[in-house]
Amino acid sequence: MTMAGDVGRALDEFVRRVGVFDGPAVGAPGAGPADGVEMRVGAAAPVRLSPGTARAFVEALRAYQDPRDRGSCDHCGGPRLDDNFVCADCGQPSGLFGQLLRERAARFEGPGGELGPAS
């Protein structure tokens, strides 16, 4: 399966699932003005979205939350936090976990009895 094929099938399924609530298809007899949207995925025939289906598609896209999105880094504002909430941009731990690590590191006594850096 190709990426374009997967996207095209998902778009077709979305239009079939949501479009049934729109009434007649855009351009069909009894339908309103043809102010829908056409989308083409790869070389496939265009998929026609009625105005209602197009609005639903926009809402679905805006509501999507990427499972890899863990927020922004508290230090640099970068968007790339890993599973441990360590920033891939500045290398600092973020959030409560990062705060706990910094507090513990500040109290850590090194081999010579010296306190660690308080950053």
HELIX and SHEET records of a PDB file:
HELIX    1   1 MET A    3  GLY A   19  1                                  17    
HELIX    2   2 PRO A   51  ALA A   63  1                                  13    
HELIX    3   3 GLY A   95  ARG A  107  1                                  13    
SHEET    1   A 2 VAL A  37  MET A  39  0                                        
SHEET    2   A 2 VAL A  47  LEU A  49 -1                                        
END                                                                             
